[in-house]
């Protein structure tokens, strides 16, 4: 398996863009969009949201 360039792994397709994205994340200038935070007990609900494409960001599962 060959290593893909960072720009491809970052999803930008432009050379050097991945480094800018990683720097923005490291500096807290870019933050993930959180759709919801659910208890681990409701993981089935979270999975259903993902399967039905109802989420608009990351779904966080908390562990007690």
N, C-alpha and C positions, 0 to 999 in steps of 0.2 A: 504494500500500500504506500502510495507516495503522499508526502505532506502537501496540503493545499496552501496557497499563499494566504496570509492573514486577511487581505482584502476580500478574498472569496469566503473565508470562514466567517467574517464579520457581516457578510451579506451585502456589501457595498459594490463589489466588482471593480472598484477603482483602486489602483496601486497607491498605497500610503494612507488610504482612508481608514483602514482598520486600526492603524496606530493612533490616529486622532480620536477614534471612538473609544479605544481602550484608555487613552489619557483622560478623556472626559469622564469616563466612569470612575477612574482612579481618583480624580479631583472632585468627585461628587457633583459635577456639572450635568451629568446625565444620570437619570434615575429610572428604574423600571416602573411601569404603570401597573399598579396593584388593582385588580378587579375586586377581589374579596379575600377575607381571611376567615378560614373555617377551622373548626376542631377536627383533629384526625378521625374522630368518631363519625364525621360526616364526609369521609373520603369518597363514598359512593356518589354523593350529591356533586362533589367537585368533578369526579370523572364524568358524570352525566353532562355537566355544564361544558366540559371540554368536547365531548362527543357531539353535542348539539351545536357547537360553535356559538354559545351564548356569552362566553367570556370576552371582556374587552381589556385584557391585560393578564397579569400573573395571578394565579390562585395560590394563596399561601395556606398550608396546612400546619396548624400548631399542634405540638405534642405535649400532653400534660406532664 
